[in-house]
Amino acid sequence: MNKTNFFYRAFDLYYDGFRNMTLGKTLWLVIAIKVFIMFAILKVFFFPNFLKQHAPEGKEAEYVSSQFEKRAAD
């Protein structure tokens, strides 16, 4: 591979940086755990699927459009 290629040089920069990192690996692990908790666990408990509960199966688009029309008329 051509070592003057931009993508190769960018990859080499990040690869070398992560290989020589000591404290940063721990910090990246903490960040990854926090992101997993936010998106996988909290979403299940605090953000239920509203359309699945209120709209009939296959009629989600009609439900959303009727709600827009209803709220626009008010």
All heavy atoms as a GROMACS GRO file, in nm:
protein
  625
    1MET      N    1   0.084  -0.118   0.000
    1MET     CA    2   0.000   0.000   0.000
    1MET      C    3   0.089   0.124   0.000
    1MET      O    4   0.195   0.127   0.060
    1MET     CB    5  -0.092  -0.002   0.121
    1MET     CG    6  -0.183   0.119   0.129
    1MET     SD    7  -0.294   0.109   0.268
    1MET     CE    8  -0.444   0.136   0.183
    2ASN      N    9   0.042   0.226  -0.065
    2ASN     CA   10   0.117   0.351  -0.074
    2ASN      C   11   0.114   0.421   0.061
    2ASN      O   12   0.010   0.456   0.111
    2ASN     CB   13   0.053   0.439  -0.183
    2ASN     CG   14   0.133   0.564  -0.210
    2ASN    OD1   15   0.238   0.585  -0.150
    2ASN    ND2   16   0.082   0.646  -0.298
    3LYS      N   17   0.231   0.441   0.122
    3LYS     CA   18   0.237   0.498   0.256
    3LYS      C   19   0.214   0.648   0.259
    3LYS      O   20   0.205   0.708   0.364
    3LYS     CB   21   0.369   0.463   0.321
    3LYS     CG   22   0.384   0.314   0.340
    3LYS     CD   23   0.483   0.283   0.445
    3LYS     CE   24   0.504   0.134   0.452
    3LYS     NZ   25   0.448   0.071   0.562
    4THR      N   26   0.202   0.711   0.143
    4THR     CA   27   0.173   0.855   0.140
    4THR      C   28   0.024   0.880   0.123
    4THR      O   29  -0.018   0.995   0.121
    4THR     CB   30   0.249   0.923   0.025
    4THR    OG1   31   0.210   0.864  -0.098
    4THR    CG2   32   0.399   0.910   0.046
    5ASN      N   33  -0.054   0.774   0.112
    5ASN     CA   34  -0.198   0.786   0.101
    5ASN      C   35  -0.255   0.849   0.228
    5ASN      O   36  -0.216   0.814   0.340
    5ASN     CB   37  -0.258   0.647   0.077
    5ASN     CG   38  -0.407   0.651   0.053
    5ASN    OD1   39  -0.470   0.755   0.057
    5ASN    ND2   40  -0.463   0.534   0.028
    6PHE      N   41  -0.348   0.941   0.214
    6PHE     CA   42  -0.406   1.012   0.328
    6PHE      C   43  -0.472   0.915   0.426
    6PHE      O   44  -0.455   0.926   0.547
    6PHE     CB   45  -0.509   1.115   0.280
    6PHE     CG   46  -0.589   1.175   0.392
    6PHE    CD1   47  -0.533   1.270   0.476
    6PHE    CD2   48  -0.719   1.135   0.414
    6PHE    CE1   49  -0.606   1.324   0.580
    6PHE    CE2   50  -0.793   1.188   0.517
    6PHE     CZ   51  -0.736   1.283   0.601
    7PHE      N   52  -0.550   0.820   0.374
    7PHE     CA   53  -0.622   0.729   0.462
    7PHE      C   54  -0.526   0.637   0.538
    7PHE      O   55  -0.549   0.607   0.655
    7PHE     CB   56  -0.723   0.646   0.381
    7PHE     CG   57  -0.833   0.731   0.324
    7PHE    CD1   58  -0.839   0.753   0.188
    7PHE    CD2   59  -0.927   0.790   0.405
    7PHE    CE1   60  -0.939   0.832   0.134
    7PHE    CE2   61  -1.027   0.868   0.353
    7PHE     CZ   62  -1.034   0.890   0.217
    8TYR      N   63  -0.420   0.595   0.473
    8TYR     CA   64  -0.321   0.513   0.542
    8TYR      C   65  -0.254   0.592   0.654
    8TYR      O   66  -0.236   0.542   0.765
    8TYR     CB   67  -0.215   0.460   0.445
    8TYR     CG   68  -0.108   0.380   0.515
    8TYR    CD1   69  -0.131   0.248   0.552
    8TYR    CD2   70   0.015   0.437   0.546
    8TYR    CE1   71  -0.034   0.176   0.617
    8TYR    CE2   72   0.112   0.366   0.612
    8TYR     CZ   73   0.086   0.234   0.647
    8TYR     OH   74   0.182   0.162   0.714
    9ARG      N   75  -0.216   0.716   0.626
    9ARG     CA   76  -0.151   0.798   0.728
    9ARG      C   77  -0.245   0.828   0.843
    9ARG      O   78  -0.204   0.826   0.960
    9ARG     CB   79  -0.099   0.928   0.667
    9ARG     CG   80   0.023   0.906   0.577
    9ARG     CD   81   0.084   1.034   0.528
    9ARG     NE   82  -0.009   1.100   0.436
    9ARG     CZ   83  -0.035   1.230   0.436
    9ARG    NH1   84   0.026   1.310   0.520
    9ARG    NH2   85  -0.121   1.282   0.349
   10ALA      N   86  -0.374   0.854   0.816
   10ALA     CA   87  -0.470   0.880   0.922
   10ALA      C   88  -0.490   0.755   1.007
   10ALA      O   89  -0.492   0.761   1.131
   10ALA     CB   90  -0.603   0.926   0.863
   11PHE      N   91  -0.506   0.638   0.942
   11PHE     CA   92  -0.520   0.513   1.016
   11PHE      C   93  -0.398   0.486   1.101
   11PHE      O   94  -0.409   0.447   1.218
   11PHE     CB   95  -0.544   0.397   0.919
   11PHE     CG   96  -0.541   0.264   0.987
   11PHE    CD1   97  -0.650   0.221   1.061
   11PHE    CD2   98  -0.430   0.183   0.978
   11PHE    CE1   99  -0.647   0.098   1.125
   11PHE    CE2  100  -0.426   0.060   1.042
   11PHE     CZ  101  -0.536   0.018   1.114
   12ASP      N  102  -0.280   0.506   1.046
   12ASP     CA  103  -0.155   0.482   1.119
   12ASP      C  104  -0.144   0.574   1.240
   12ASP      O  105  -0.099   0.531   1.347
   12ASP     CB  106  -0.036   0.500   1.025
   12ASP     CG  107   0.092   0.451   1.086
   12ASP    OD1  108   0.091   0.343   1.147
   12ASP    OD2  109   0.195   0.522   1.073
   13LEU      N  110  -0.187   0.698   1.225
   13LEU     CA  111  -0.183   0.793   1.337
   13LEU      C  112  -0.270   0.744   1.453
   13LEU      O  113  -0.225   0.738   1.568
   13LEU     CB  114  -0.231   0.930   1.289
   13LEU     CG  115  -0.247   1.036   1.398
   13LEU    CD1  116  -0.110   1.088   1.439
   13LEU    CD2  117  -0.334   1.149   1.350
   14TYR      N  118  -0.395   0.705   1.423
   14TYR     CA  119  -0.485   0.660   1.529
   14TYR      C  120  -0.442   0.525   1.585
   14TYR      O  121  -0.448   0.501   1.705
   14TYR     CB  122  -0.629   0.653   1.478
   14TYR     CG  123  -0.691   0.789   1.470
   14TYR    CD1  124  -0.705   0.855   1.349
   14TYR    CD2  125  -0.736   0.854   1.584
   14TYR    CE1  126  -0.761   0.981   1.341
   14TYR    CE2  127  -0.793   0.978   1.579
   14TYR     CZ  128  -0.805   1.042   1.456
   14TYR     OH  129  -0.861   1.166   1.450
   15TYR      N  130  -0.397   0.434   1.499
   15TYR     CA  131  -0.353   0.302   1.544
   15TYR      C  132  -0.235   0.315   1.639
   15TYR      O  133  -0.233   0.252   1.746
   15TYR     CB  134  -0.317   0.216   1.423
   15TYR     CG  135  -0.275   0.077   1.459
   15TYR    CD1  136  -0.368  -0.018   1.499
   15TYR    CD2  137  -0.140   0.041   1.455
   15TYR    CE1  138  -0.330  -0.145   1.532
   15TYR    CE2  139  -0.101  -0.086   1.489
   15TYR     CZ  140  -0.196  -0.180   1.528
   15TYR     OH  141  -0.157  -0.306   1.562
   16ASP      N  142  -0.139   0.396   1.603
   16ASP     CA  143  -0.022   0.416   1.687
   16ASP      C  144  -0.062   0.485   1.818
   16ASP      O  145  -0.012   0.450   1.925
   16ASP     CB  146   0.082   0.500   1.614
   16ASP     CG  147   0.213   0.507   1.688
   16ASP    OD1  148   0.258   0.403   1.740
   16ASP    OD2  149   0.271   0.617   1.696
   17GLY      N  150  -0.154   0.580   1.811
   17GLY     CA  151  -0.197   0.649   1.932
   17GLY      C  152  -0.268   0.557   2.029
   17GLY      O  153  -0.242   0.560   2.150
   18PHE      N  154  -0.358   0.472   1.979
   18PHE     CA  155  -0.428   0.380   2.068
   18PHE      C  156  -0.337   0.269   2.121
   18PHE      O  157  -0.355   0.221   2.232
   18PHE     CB  158  -0.548   0.317   1.997
   18PHE     CG  159  -0.669   0.406   1.995
   18PHE    CD1  160  -0.710   0.466   1.877
   18PHE    CD2  161  -0.740   0.431   2.110
   18PHE    CE1  162  -0.820   0.548   1.875
   18PHE    CE2  163  -0.851   0.513   2.109
   18PHE     CZ  164  -0.891   0.572   1.991
   19ARG      N  165  -0.238   0.229   2.043
   19ARG     CA  166  -0.146   0.124   2.087
   19ARG      C  167  -0.061   0.172   2.204
   19ARG      O  168  -0.033   0.095   2.296
   19ARG     CB  169  -0.058   0.083   1.970
   19ARG     CG  170   0.025  -0.038   1.998
   19ARG     CD  171   0.093  -0.090   1.875
   19ARG     NE  172   0.109   0.014   1.773
   19ARG     CZ  173   0.219   0.038   1.706
   19ARG    NH1  174   0.324  -0.036   1.727
   19ARG    NH2  175   0.225   0.132   1.616
   20ASN      N  176  -0.020   0.298   2.202
   20ASN     CA  177   0.068   0.351   2.307
   20ASN      C  178  -0.008   0.412   2.424
   20ASN      O  179   0.054   0.462   2.517
   20ASN     CB  180   0.163   0.455   2.247
   20ASN     CG  181   0.258   0.392   2.147
   20ASN    OD1  182   0.298   0.279   2.165
   20ASN    ND2  183   0.289   0.465   2.041
   21MET      N  184  -0.138   0.408   2.421
   21MET     CA  185  -0.220   0.471   2.524
   21MET      C  186  -0.223   0.383   2.649
   21MET      O  187  -0.230   0.262   2.641
   21MET     CB  188  -0.361   0.486   2.468
   21MET     CG  189  -0.446   0.586   2.537
   21MET     SD  190  -0.611   0.591   2.465
   21MET     CE  191  -0.584   0.662   2.308
   22THR      N  192  -0.219   0.446   2.768
   22THR     CA  193  -0.231   0.370   2.892
   22THR      C  194  -0.360   0.409   2.965
   22THR      O  195  -0.451   0.329   2.976
   22THR     CB  196  -0.110   0.392   2.982
   22THR    OG1  197  -0.093   0.532   3.004
   22THR    CG2  198   0.016   0.336   2.921
   23LEU      N  199  -0.369   0.530   3.013
   23LEU     CA  200  -0.488   0.576   3.084
   23LEU      C  201  -0.606   0.592   2.989
   23LEU      O  202  -0.720   0.568   3.026
   23LEU     CB  203  -0.459   0.710   3.153
   23LEU     CG  204  -0.576   0.775   3.227
   23LEU    CD1  205  -0.618   0.687   3.343
   23LEU    CD2  206  -0.538   0.913   3.276
   24GLY      N  207  -0.579   0.628   2.867
   24GLY     CA  208  -0.686   0.651   2.769
   24GLY      C  209  -0.769   0.528   2.741
   24GLY      O  210  -0.889   0.537   2.716
   25LYS      N  211  -0.709   0.410   2.744
   25LYS     CA  212  -0.785   0.287   2.721
   25LYS      C  213  -0.891   0.268   2.828
   25LYS      O  214  -1.004   0.230   2.800
   25LYS     CB  215  -0.692   0.166   2.717
   25LYS     CG  216  -0.607   0.160   2.594
   25LYS     CD  217  -0.518   0.038   2.595
   25LYS     CE  218  -0.426   0.038   2.475
   25LYS     NZ  219  -0.334  -0.074   2.476
   26THR      N  220  -0.855   0.299   2.952
   26THR     CA  221  -0.952   0.289   3.062
   26THR      C  222  -1.062   0.392   3.044
   26THR      O  223  -1.180   0.360   3.064
   26THR     CB  224  -0.881   0.311   3.197
   26THR    OG1  225  -0.771   0.221   3.206
   26THR    CG2  226  -0.975   0.289   3.312
   27LEU      N  227  -1.027   0.512   3.004
   27LEU     CA  228  -1.128   0.615   2.983
   27LEU      C  229  -1.221   0.579   2.869
   27LEU      O  230  -1.343   0.601   2.877
   27LEU     CB  231  -1.061   0.750   2.957
   27LEU     CG  232  -0.981   0.806   3.074
   27LEU    CD1  233  -0.912   0.936   3.032
   27LEU    CD2  234  -1.071   0.831   3.193
   28TRP      N  235  -1.169   0.523   2.760
   28TRP     CA  236  -1.254   0.480   2.648
   28TRP      C  237  -1.347   0.367   2.691
   28TRP      O  238  -1.462   0.359   2.647
   28TRP     CB  239  -1.170   0.438   2.528
   28TRP     CG  240  -1.129   0.555   2.445
   28TRP    CD1  241  -1.004   0.606   2.433
   28TRP    CD2  242  -1.215   0.636   2.363
   28TRP    NE1  243  -1.007   0.714   2.348
   28TRP    CE2  244  -1.134   0.734   2.303
   28TRP    CE3  245  -1.351   0.635   2.335
   28TRP    CZ2  246  -1.186   0.830   2.218
   28TRP    CZ3  247  -1.402   0.731   2.249
   28TRP    CH2  248  -1.320   0.827   2.192
   29LEU      N  249  -1.299   0.279   2.778
   29LEU     CA  250  -1.385   0.172   2.830
   29LEU      C  251  -1.498   0.230   2.913
   29LEU      O  252  -1.614   0.187   2.899
   29LEU     CB  253  -1.302   0.074   2.913
   29LEU     CG  254  -1.380  -0.042   2.973
   29LEU    CD1  255  -1.435  -0.132   2.863
   29LEU    CD2  256  -1.291  -0.121   3.067
   30VAL      N  257  -1.470   0.327   2.996
   30VAL     CA  258  -1.574   0.393   3.075
   30VAL      C  259  -1.676   0.462   2.984
   30VAL      O  260  -1.797   0.451   3.004
   30VAL     CB  261  -1.511   0.494   3.174
   30VAL    CG1  262  -1.616   0.582   3.239
   30VAL    CG2  263  -1.430   0.421   3.279
   31ILE      N  264  -1.629   0.529   2.880
   31ILE     CA  265  -1.718   0.594   2.784
   31ILE      C  266  -1.806   0.491   2.715
   31ILE      O  267  -1.927   0.511   2.700
   31ILE     CB  268  -1.638   0.677   2.683
   31ILE    CG1  269  -1.574   0.798   2.751
   31ILE    CG2  270  -1.724   0.720   2.566
   31ILE    CD1  271  -1.474   0.871   2.667
   32ALA      N  272  -1.749   0.380   2.673
   32ALA     CA  273  -1.826   0.276   2.605
   32ALA      C  274  -1.933   0.217   2.696
   32ALA      O  275  -2.047   0.194   2.654
   32ALA     CB  276  -1.733   0.167   2.555
   33ILE      N  277  -1.900   0.197   2.823
   33ILE     CA  278  -1.998   0.144   2.919
   33ILE      C  279  -2.112   0.244   2.939
   33ILE      O  280  -2.230   0.206   2.943
   33ILE     CB  281  -1.930   0.107   3.051
   33ILE    CG1  282  -1.838  -0.014   3.031
   33ILE    CG2  283  -2.031   0.080   3.161
   33ILE    CD1  284  -1.748  -0.044   3.147
   34LYS      N  285  -2.078   0.372   2.952
   34LYS     CA  286  -2.182   0.474   2.971
   34LYS      C  287  -2.273   0.484   2.850
   34LYS      O  288  -2.395   0.496   2.864
   34LYS     CB  289  -2.116   0.610   2.999
   34LYS     CG  290  -2.057   0.620   3.137
   34LYS     CD  291  -1.982   0.749   3.156
   34LYS     CE  292  -2.075   0.865   3.166
   34LYS     NZ  293  -2.007   0.990   3.197
   35VAL      N  294  -2.218   0.477   2.730
   35VAL     CA  295  -2.300   0.483   2.609
   35VAL      C  296  -2.391   0.361   2.602
   35VAL      O  297  -2.509   0.373   2.566
   35VAL     CB  298  -2.210   0.494   2.484
   35VAL    CG1  299  -2.287   0.467   2.357
   35VAL    CG2  300  -2.146   0.631   2.479
   36PHE      N  301  -2.339   0.244   2.636
   36PHE     CA  302  -2.423   0.124   2.638
   36PHE      C  303  -2.538   0.140   2.736
   36PHE      O  304  -2.653   0.107   2.705
   36PHE     CB  305  -2.339   0.001   2.675
   36PHE     CG  306  -2.422  -0.122   2.694
   36PHE    CD1  307  -2.474  -0.189   2.586
   36PHE    CD2  308  -2.452  -0.168   2.821
   36PHE    CE1  309  -2.552  -0.302   2.602
   36PHE    CE2  310  -2.529  -0.280   2.840
   36PHE     CZ  311  -2.580  -0.347   2.730
   37ILE      N  312  -2.510   0.191   2.856
   37ILE     CA  313  -2.615   0.211   2.956
   37ILE      C  314  -2.720   0.309   2.906
   37ILE      O  315  -2.840   0.286   2.917
   37ILE     CB  316  -2.554   0.256   3.090
   37ILE    CG1  317  -2.478   0.140   3.154
   37ILE    CG2  318  -2.663   0.306   3.184
   37ILE    CD1  319  -2.397   0.180   3.274
   38MET      N  320  -2.675   0.420   2.846
   38MET     CA  321  -2.770   0.522   2.800
   38MET      C  322  -2.860   0.470   2.689
   38MET      O  323  -2.981   0.493   2.691
   38MET     CB  324  -2.695   0.646   2.751
   38MET     CG  325  -2.638   0.727   2.862
   38MET     SD  326  -2.556   0.881   2.815
   38MET     CE  327  -2.537   0.878   2.644
   39PHE      N  328  -2.805   0.400   2.591
   39PHE     CA  329  -2.883   0.362   2.475
   39PHE      C  330  -2.952   0.227   2.490
   39PHE      O  331  -3.058   0.206   2.432
   39PHE     CB  332  -2.797   0.363   2.349
   39PHE     CG  333  -2.765   0.502   2.305
   39PHE    CD1  334  -2.638   0.553   2.322
   39PHE    CD2  335  -2.862   0.583   2.249
   39PHE    CE1  336  -2.608   0.682   2.282
   39PHE    CE2  337  -2.834   0.711   2.210
   39PHE     CZ  338  -2.706   0.761   2.227
   40ALA      N  339  -2.895   0.134   2.561
   40ALA     CA  340  -2.955   0.001   2.569
   40ALA      C  341  -3.047  -0.014   2.689
   40ALA      O  342  -3.157  -0.065   2.675
   40ALA     CB  343  -2.844  -0.104   2.576
   41ILE      N  344  -3.006   0.033   2.804
   41ILE     CA  345  -3.083   0.009   2.925
   41ILE      C  346  -3.186   0.119   2.951
   41ILE      O  347  -3.304   0.091   2.970
   41ILE     CB  348  -2.988  -0.009   3.045
   41ILE    CG1  349  -2.902  -0.133   3.021
   41ILE    CG2  350  -3.066  -0.021   3.174
   41ILE    CD1  351  -2.795  -0.155   3.122
   42LEU      N  352  -3.144   0.244   2.947
   42LEU     CA  353  -3.237   0.353   2.977
   42LEU      C  354  -3.347   0.366   2.873
   42LEU      O  355  -3.460   0.400   2.905
   42LEU     CB  356  -3.162   0.486   2.990
   42LEU     CG  357  -3.070   0.496   3.112
   42LEU    CD1  358  -2.998   0.629   3.111
   42LEU    CD2  359  -3.148   0.480   3.240
   43LYS      N  360  -3.317   0.336   2.747
   43LYS     CA  361  -3.418   0.345   2.642
   43LYS      C  362  -3.532   0.250   2.669
   43LYS      O  363  -3.649   0.283   2.649
   43LYS     CB  364  -3.356   0.315   2.506
   43LYS     CG  365  -3.455   0.330   2.393
   43LYS     CD  366  -3.396   0.288   2.262
   43LYS     CE  367  -3.491   0.302   2.148
   43LYS     NZ  368  -3.617   0.235   2.164
   44VAL      N  369  -3.502   0.132   2.716
   44VAL     CA  370  -3.605   0.032   2.742
   44VAL      C  371  -3.700   0.078   2.852
   44VAL      O  372  -3.822   0.062   2.843
   44VAL     CB  373  -3.540  -0.103   2.781
   44VAL    CG1  374  -3.644  -0.203   2.826
   44VAL    CG2  375  -3.460  -0.157   2.665
   45PHE      N  376  -3.648   0.140   2.957
   45PHE     CA  377  -3.730   0.175   3.072
   45PHE      C  378  -3.796   0.313   3.062
   45PHE      O  379  -3.906   0.333   3.113
   45PHE     CB  380  -3.648   0.168   3.201
   45PHE     CG  381  -3.605   0.029   3.234
   45PHE    CD1  382  -3.473  -0.008   3.227
   45PHE    CD2  383  -3.698  -0.066   3.270
   45PHE    CE1  384  -3.432  -0.136   3.258
   45PHE    CE2  385  -3.660  -0.196   3.300
   45PHE     CZ  386  -3.526  -0.231   3.294
   46PHE      N  387  -3.731   0.409   2.999
   46PHE     CA  388  -3.782   0.546   3.000
   46PHE      C  389  -3.840   0.593   2.868
   46PHE      O  390  -3.903   0.698   2.864
   46PHE     CB  391  -3.672   0.643   3.045
   46PHE     CG  392  -3.630   0.620   3.187
   46PHE    CD1  393  -3.508   0.564   3.215
   46PHE    CD2  394  -3.715   0.654   3.291
   46PHE    CE1  395  -3.469   0.543   3.346
   46PHE    CE2  396  -3.677   0.633   3.421
   46PHE     CZ  397  -3.554   0.578   3.450
   47PHE      N  398  -3.818   0.523   2.760
   47PHE     CA  399  -3.869   0.565   2.630
   47PHE      C  400  -3.945   0.451   2.564
   47PHE      O  401  -3.895   0.385   2.474
   47PHE     CB  402  -3.753   0.612   2.540
   47PHE     CG  403  -3.674   0.723   2.601
   47PHE    CD1  404  -3.548   0.700   2.651
   47PHE    CD2  405  -3.727   0.850   2.609
   47PHE    CE1  406  -3.474   0.802   2.708
   47PHE    CE2  407  -3.655   0.952   2.666
   47PHE     CZ  408  -3.529   0.928   2.716
   48PRO      N  409  -4.069   0.428   2.607
   48PRO     CA  410  -4.147   0.319   2.547
   48PRO      C  411  -4.184   0.351   2.403
   48PRO      O  412  -4.185   0.466   2.360
   48PRO     CB  413  -4.270   0.311   2.636
   48PRO     CG  414  -4.284   0.447   2.692
   48PRO     CD  415  -4.144   0.501   2.707
   49ASN      N  416  -4.222   0.249   2.328
   49ASN     CA  417  -4.262   0.266   2.190
   49ASN      C  418  -4.406   0.317   2.187
   49ASN      O  419  -4.502   0.240   2.197
   49ASN     CB  420  -4.249   0.134   2.115
   49ASN     CG  421  -4.262   0.152   1.966
   49ASN    OD1  422  -4.309   0.255   1.919
   49ASN    ND2  423  -4.222   0.051   1.893
   50PHE      N  424  -4.422   0.447   2.174
   50PHE     CA  425  -4.553   0.512   2.181
   50PHE      C  426  -4.645   0.467   2.069
   50PHE      O  427  -4.763   0.440   2.091
   50PHE     CB  428  -4.535   0.665   2.176
   50PHE     CG  429  -4.663   0.740   2.195
   50PHE    CD1  430  -4.713   0.764   2.322
   50PHE    CD2  431  -4.733   0.787   2.086
   50PHE    CE1  432  -4.831   0.832   2.340
   50PHE    CE2  433  -4.851   0.856   2.102
   50PHE     CZ  434  -4.900   0.878   2.230
   51LEU      N  435  -4.593   0.458   1.948
   51LEU     CA  436  -4.678   0.419   1.835
   51LEU      C  437  -4.727   0.275   1.848
   51LEU      O  438  -4.839   0.245   1.811
   51LEU     CB  439  -4.601   0.434   1.704
   51LEU     CG  440  -4.597   0.575   1.647
   51LEU    CD1  441  -4.517   0.575   1.519
   51LEU    CD2  442  -4.735   0.628   1.622
   52LYS      N  443  -4.644   0.189   1.902
   52LYS     CA  444  -4.685   0.049   1.918
   52LYS      C  445  -4.801   0.038   2.016
   52LYS      O  446  -4.887  -0.049   2.002
   52LYS     CB  447  -4.567  -0.034   1.965
   52LYS     CG  448  -4.589  -0.182   1.957
   52LYS     CD  449  -4.461  -0.256   1.988
   52LYS     CE  450  -4.472  -0.399   1.946
   52LYS     NZ  451  -4.348  -0.471   1.965
   53GLN      N  452  -4.807   0.128   2.114
   53GLN     CA  453  -4.912   0.124   2.214
   53GLN      C  454  -5.041   0.190   2.166
   53GLN      O  455  -5.149   0.152   2.209
   53GLN     CB  456  -4.866   0.191   2.343
   53GLN     CG  457  -4.752   0.120   2.411
   53GLN     CD  458  -4.697   0.200   2.527
   53GLN    OE1  459  -4.739   0.313   2.552
   53GLN    NE2  460  -4.602   0.143   2.598
   54HIS      N  461  -5.031   0.292   2.080
   54HIS     CA  462  -5.149   0.371   2.045
   54HIS      C  463  -5.201   0.349   1.903
   54HIS      O  464  -5.318   0.377   1.878
   54HIS     CB  465  -5.118   0.519   2.065
   54HIS     CG  466  -5.102   0.556   2.209
   54HIS    ND1  467  -4.980   0.547   2.274
   54HIS    CD2  468  -5.189   0.598   2.301
   54HIS    CE1  469  -4.995   0.584   2.398
   54HIS    NE2  470  -5.121   0.616   2.419
   55ALA      N  471  -5.119   0.304   1.813
   55ALA     CA  472  -5.161   0.288   1.674
   55ALA      C  473  -5.179   0.141   1.641
   55ALA      O  474  -5.102   0.057   1.687
   55ALA     CB  475  -5.059   0.350   1.580
   56PRO      N  476  -5.281   0.109   1.563
   56PRO     CA  477  -5.297  -0.031   1.521
   56PRO      C  478  -5.182  -0.074   1.429
   56PRO      O  479  -5.120   0.009   1.363
   56PRO     CB  480  -5.429  -0.032   1.444
   56PRO     CG  481  -5.482   0.104   1.446
   56PRO     CD  482  -5.387   0.194   1.515
   57GLU      N  483  -5.157  -0.202   1.426
   57GLU     CA  484  -5.047  -0.258   1.345
   57GLU      C  485  -5.066  -0.224   1.198
   57GLU      O  486  -5.171  -0.249   1.141
   57GLU     CB  487  -5.042  -0.409   1.363
   57GLU     CG  488  -4.935  -0.477   1.284
   57GLU     CD  489  -4.818  -0.518   1.369
   57GLU    OE1  490  -4.832  -0.521   1.492
   57GLU    OE2  491  -4.713  -0.543   1.312
   58GLY      N  492  -4.965  -0.164   1.137
   58GLY     CA  493  -4.970  -0.130   0.996
   58GLY      C  494  -5.037   0.002   0.967
   58GLY      O  495  -5.040   0.046   0.852
   59LYS      N  496  -5.092   0.068   1.067
   59LYS     CA  497  -5.162   0.195   1.047
   59LYS      C  498  -5.092   0.311   1.120
   59LYS      O  499  -5.155   0.409   1.156
   59LYS     CB  500  -5.306   0.185   1.101
   59LYS     CG  501  -5.388   0.074   1.043
   59LYS     CD  502  -5.439   0.113   0.908
   59LYS     CE  503  -5.532   0.004   0.858
   59LYS     NZ  504  -5.576   0.026   0.726
   60GLU      N  505  -4.962   0.298   1.139
   60GLU     CA  506  -4.887   0.400   1.213
   60GLU      C  507  -4.886   0.534   1.140
   60GLU      O  508  -4.902   0.639   1.202
   60GLU     CB  509  -4.743   0.354   1.238
   60GLU     CG  510  -4.731   0.237   1.334
   60GLU     CD  511  -4.741   0.103   1.268
   60GLU    OE1  512  -4.759   0.098   1.144
   60GLU    OE2  513  -4.731   0.001   1.338
   61ALA      N  514  -4.870   0.531   1.009
   61ALA     CA  515  -4.865   0.656   0.931
   61ALA      C  516  -4.997   0.730   0.939
   61ALA      O  517  -5.000   0.853   0.954
   61ALA     CB  518  -4.828   0.626   0.787
   62GLU      N  519  -5.108   0.657   0.930
   62GLU     CA  520  -5.240   0.721   0.938
   62GLU      C  521  -5.262   0.781   1.077
   62GLU      O  522  -5.319   0.888   1.090
   62GLU     CB  523  -5.351   0.621   0.908
   62GLU     CG  524  -5.358   0.580   0.762
   62GLU     CD  525  -5.265   0.466   0.729
   62GLU    OE1  526  -5.198   0.413   0.820
   62GLU    OE2  527  -5.257   0.431   0.610
   63TYR      N  528  -5.215   0.711   1.181
   63TYR     CA  529  -5.229   0.763   1.317
   63TYR      C  530  -5.152   0.894   1.335
   63TYR      O  531  -5.204   0.991   1.389
   63TYR     CB  532  -5.181   0.659   1.419
   63TYR     CG  533  -5.187   0.709   1.561
   63TYR    CD1  534  -5.307   0.714   1.630
   63TYR    CD2  535  -5.072   0.752   1.627
   63TYR    CE1  536  -5.313   0.760   1.760
   63TYR    CE2  537  -5.077   0.798   1.756
   63TYR     CZ  538  -5.198   0.802   1.823
   63TYR     OH  539  -5.204   0.849   1.951
   64VAL      N  540  -5.030   0.895   1.285
   64VAL     CA  541  -4.947   1.015   1.299
   64VAL      C  542  -5.009   1.131   1.221
   64VAL      O  543  -5.019   1.243   1.272
   64VAL     CB  544  -4.802   0.988   1.251
   64VAL    CG1  545  -4.721   1.116   1.244
   64VAL    CG2  546  -4.734   0.889   1.344
   65SER      N  547  -5.053   1.106   1.100
   65SER     CA  548  -5.113   1.215   1.020
   65SER      C  549  -5.242   1.264   1.084
   65SER      O  550  -5.270   1.384   1.083
   65SER     CB  551  -5.137   1.170   0.876
   65SER     OG  552  -5.234   1.068   0.872
   66SER      N  553  -5.323   1.175   1.141
   66SER     CA  554  -5.446   1.220   1.206
   66SER      C  555  -5.415   1.304   1.330
   66SER      O  556  -5.485   1.401   1.358
   66SER     CB  557  -5.534   1.100   1.244
   66SER     OG  558  -5.474   1.025   1.346
   67GLN      N  559  -5.309   1.268   1.402
   67GLN     CA  560  -5.270   1.347   1.518
   67GLN      C  561  -5.220   1.486   1.477
   67GLN      O  562  -5.251   1.585   1.544
   67GLN     CB  563  -5.163   1.274   1.599
   67GLN     CG  564  -5.212   1.150   1.668
   67GLN     CD  565  -5.320   1.181   1.769
   67GLN    OE1  566  -5.306   1.269   1.853
   67GLN    NE2  567  -5.430   1.107   1.761
   68PHE      N  568  -5.145   1.493   1.366
   68PHE     CA  569  -5.101   1.623   1.316
   68PHE      C  570  -5.220   1.710   1.276
   68PHE      O  571  -5.227   1.828   1.309
   68PHE     CB  572  -5.009   1.608   1.195
   68PHE     CG  573  -4.865   1.582   1.232
   68PHE    CD1  574  -4.792   1.485   1.164
   68PHE    CD2  575  -4.802   1.654   1.331
   68PHE    CE1  576  -4.662   1.462   1.196
   68PHE    CE2  577  -4.671   1.631   1.363
   68PHE     CZ  578  -4.600   1.534   1.297
   69GLU      N  579  -5.315   1.651   1.205
   69GLU     CA  580  -5.433   1.726   1.161
   69GLU      C  581  -5.515   1.772   1.281
   69GLU      O  582  -5.566   1.885   1.283
   69GLU     CB  583  -5.518   1.640   1.069
   69GLU     CG  584  -5.452   1.616   0.935
   69GLU     CD  585  -5.526   1.512   0.852
   69GLU    OE1  586  -5.626   1.455   0.902
   69GLU    OE2  587  -5.483   1.488   0.738
   70LYS      N  588  -5.531   1.685   1.379
   70LYS     CA  589  -5.609   1.718   1.499
   70LYS      C  590  -5.545   1.834   1.575
   70LYS      O  591  -5.613   1.927   1.618
   70LYS     CB  592  -5.620   1.594   1.588
   70LYS     CG  593  -5.705   1.611   1.710
   70LYS     CD  594  -5.721   1.477   1.778
   70LYS     CE  595  -5.681   1.488   1.920
   70LYS     NZ  596  -5.688   1.363   1.993
   71ARG      N  597  -5.414   1.830   1.590
   71ARG     CA  598  -5.344   1.935   1.665
   71ARG      C  599  -5.334   2.064   1.586
   71ARG      O  600  -5.330   2.172   1.644
   71ARG     CB  601  -5.207   1.887   1.707
   71ARG     CG  602  -5.217   1.776   1.809
   71ARG     CD  603  -5.087   1.721   1.848
   71ARG     NE  604  -5.108   1.604   1.935
   71ARG     CZ  605  -5.014   1.538   1.995
   71ARG    NH1  606  -4.888   1.577   1.981
   71ARG    NH2  607  -5.041   1.435   2.070
   72ALA      N  608  -5.332   2.055   1.455
   72ALA     CA  609  -5.327   2.176   1.372
   72ALA      C  610  -5.462   2.248   1.375
   72ALA      O  611  -5.468   2.370   1.363
   72ALA     CB  612  -5.289   2.141   1.229
   73ALA      N  613  -5.570   2.174   1.391
   73ALA     CA  614  -5.703   2.234   1.393
   73ALA      C  615  -5.730   2.306   1.525
   73ALA      O  616  -5.815   2.395   1.530
   73ALA     CB  617  -5.809   2.125   1.370
   74ASP      N  618  -5.659   2.267   1.630
   74ASP     CA  619  -5.683   2.331   1.762
   74ASP      C  620  -5.624   2.468   1.771
   74ASP      O  621  -5.546   2.522   1.716
   74ASP     CB  622  -5.623   2.244   1.872
   74ASP     CG  623  -5.701   2.115   1.890
   74ASP    OD1  624  -5.817   2.111   1.846
   74ASP    OD2  625  -5.645   2.020   1.946
   0.00000   0.00000   0.00000
